[in-house]
Amino acid sequence: REALAMDPQQRLFLECAYEALEDAGYDAERYPGWIGVFAGAMMNTYLLSHHRALLQKFDSSEAIQLLIASDKDYLTTRVAYKLNLKGPSISVQTACSTGLAAVHQACQSLRAFECDMAIAGAASVMFPERRGYFHEKGGPCSPDGHCRPFDADAAGTVFGDAVGVVVLKRFEEAIEQGDFIHAVILGSATNNDGAAKVGYTAPSIDGQASVIVMAHEVAGVRPDTIDYVEAHGTGTSLGDP
């Protein structure tokens, strides 16, 4: 009954959080420290697609249960409840940057010793699963179903479904406890463009440059020592330049 009403994004994120902890070699029930959760999800399109006709049939108690199963505010606290996690459980919502913002917030929490381990990530799964779109010139969607980020022919993006989760710890403790380390985050930074851009959804060169400079300073890294960059490209004619 709970799974029937639950946003699949919440169920899938719970599965991935469990698998991430398992892959890290930790049992939340036996881990002596506090484990935090930082994550976000997109709009619950499952509710819009499957439950619109049912909303009038719920009494007050069922309506509350539907709210808890559907609203993305409950994404992280559900994980904390199901896996018995005692650290901060914070929903992070920044649209397209939600996953990275969640990782940043998790790192800040670890640095502040609010938790000893953190699960961070995001979920984005749209319904119905079989769907399409009408291309509009100048719009965000690709005219031919292909995404070409950082390309002169970039003309639009293609939206996909995914869930991503990482488990984070303070570096010194991960070394001491013999953890398998996939990567080290030397530093991170976050900001906002403000109004210095052509429109609300448009990028700002100055805003992006300033947050990159901040991240370099926090990490203690000189730009000329970086020889590989992985970045989020929009694949659109407005965003990529």
N, C-alpha and C positions, 0 to 999 in steps of 0.2 A: 504493500500500500504506500509506503514511504517512497520507494523507488519510482512508482507510477507518477507521483506528483512532483518529484524532485527534478530540478533543472539538471539535465545530463552533464552540463559543465561542472556542477558541483560533484556529481558522482565520479566523473572521470578524473577530476583534480584530486579527489580523495584517494582513488586507486593509484594515481601517479605519486602522490605524497608517500603512501605506504611503500611503494616499490623503491622510491628514492632513499628512504631510510633503510630499507632492507639492503639495497645496493651499497649503502655506506657502511653496512655492518653493525647497525644499531637497533636494539629493541627498545622502543619507547617506554615499555613497562618496567624495564630494568635499568634504563639510563639514569644515573644519579643527578644529572644537571637538568636545567630548564631548557626546553625546546620551544622556539617561537615559530610562528607561521605568518608570512607576509605574502599576499597574493591578491589578484583581482580577476574579474571575468567580464565578458561583454554582456549586452542586453540579453535577457532570457527570451529568446525567440521560440523556444519549445512551449512556453506558457501561452504565447500569442497564437501558436499554431494548433495546439491540442486542447487547451482548457478554456478557451474563450466562451464556448457554449455551456460550460459546466459551472461557471462562476456564480450564477444565480441560484444554484442548487445547494450550495454549502451553507451549513449553519455557522454560528460564530466560532465554535471551536475548530471546525474543519477549515474555516477560512484562515485562522491563525496558523494552522499546520501547513496550509498551502503557501502562505506568505513566507514562513520559515524555510520551506523547501524550494522556494522560487527566487527570493531576493538575494542579489549578490552580496549584500551586507553580511550574510550568514555563511559565506564561503569558508572563511578561515576558522571561525569558531566551531563550525561543524567538524572540520578536520581535527581541531584540538580536542573536541569532545570524543570523537570516535577513536582517536589514537592515544587519548589520555596525556595530552601535552600541556605543560604548566607555564610555558613562557608567554610573551606577548602574542596576541592573535589579532592582526591588523589587516583589514581590507584596504587595498590600495587601488585607486581608480584614476588613471591619467590617460584614458583612451589608448592610442597606439603605443604609448611608451610604458604601459602598465607593468609588463614583465620586468623591464630594466629598472623602473622606479621601485618595484618591490624588492629587487636585489639590493638596490642602494639603501633602502630603509632597513633591510635585514642587516646589512653591514654596519650601519649606524648603531643599531640595537646591540650587536655583538661588541662593538667598540665601547659602548656605554655599560657593558656587563649586565644588560637587562636579561640576557639569555646566554646559554653556553653553546647552543647549536640552533640553526635557523633553517626552516624550509621556505624557499622563495620561488615564485613563479606566477603563471597566469594561464587562463583557459579561454578559448574562443571557439565555440562550436555553434553553427547556425542551423536553423530548421526552417522549412523542410530541407532534407539532405539533397534531394534532386531539385535543382533550381537553376535559373539563368538570369540574364539581364539584357536590357536594350542599351546598346552603346550610344552615348551622346557625345558629340564632338566637344572637347574641352572638359569633359567630365573625368572622374577618377578611374573609370573602368576601361580595360584594354579593348581595342576594336576587334582583335582577332584571338583573344583567349590566351595570349602570351605576355609574360611580364619581362621587361627588359631594363632592369635598374642600371643606372650609370651608363646608358647607351644613348647615342644620338637619335635612335629610333624609338626611344621611350615614349609611349603614347597612352599608358594607363596600366593599372595594376589588376591582379586577379586575387580575389579574396579566398582564403583557405581556412581549414579547421585544424586546430592543434591545441595540445596542452604541453607545457614545459615546466619542469621542476628541478631545482638544484638544492643540495644540502650544503650549508656553509658553517664553518667554524673559524675561530681565531687560529692563525697560522701556527703560532708557537705550540698551542695545545694539540693541533692536528699532528705536528711532528712528534711531540712527546708520546701521544697515544697510538702512533703507528698507523694513522689513517692513510688510505690511498688517496692521493691528491691529484685531481684532474687538472686544476688550474689555480693560480693565485691572483686574487684581486688586490693590486697594489694601492688603488685609490679610486674613488668615484666622486662625481659631483652632479648637482642638479640645479636648474634654474628655469626661467620662463622668458619668452621673447617679449612679453609686454605688448605694446601696441605698435612697435616698430616693424611693421610688415604690411604687405599689400592687402591682406585679408585675414580673418580669424584662422582659417585652415591652412594658410600659406606659411612657408618657412621663413626664418629670419637669419641672414648670414651673420649679423653681429651677435645675435643671441647664441647661435651654435658655436661660434668662435670663442665666446667668453666662457662657456661651460667646459669646452675642451681645454682651455688654458687653466681653468680651475682644477680640472681632473689631473692635469700634468703636475700642478703645484702640490696637490694633496698626495699624489703618488711619489713625488720626488723624481720625476722622469723628464729628461730633456727630449724635445720633439725629434732632434736629429739622431737619437738612438733607436727610434721606432722604425722597423723595416717591414711590418705587416699591419694593415688596418682592415678590420671587419666592421662594416657599417650597415645601417638600415637605409636602403634606397627606396624611394616611393615608386619608381618606375613610371612616373607621370611627367608630362612636359613642364608642369609648374613646379613640382617638388625637386626633381633631380638637379637642375641647374644651380 
